[in-house]
Amino acid sequence: MNRTSRLVNLMDALRGRRRPVSAARLAEELAVSVRTVYRDV
């Protein structure tokens, strides 16, 4: 998955929530590492 697709997926994952979510949970959903989530944010 390229970075642009990953960022769009990350934005969609965040937009669909009303409460805070951990980077670990996002990483699990997006099948990437926690470090990748932090780097993209």
Secondary structure, 3 states (H helix, E strand, C coil): CCHHHHHHHHHHHHHCCCCCCCHHHHHHHHCCCHHHHHHHC
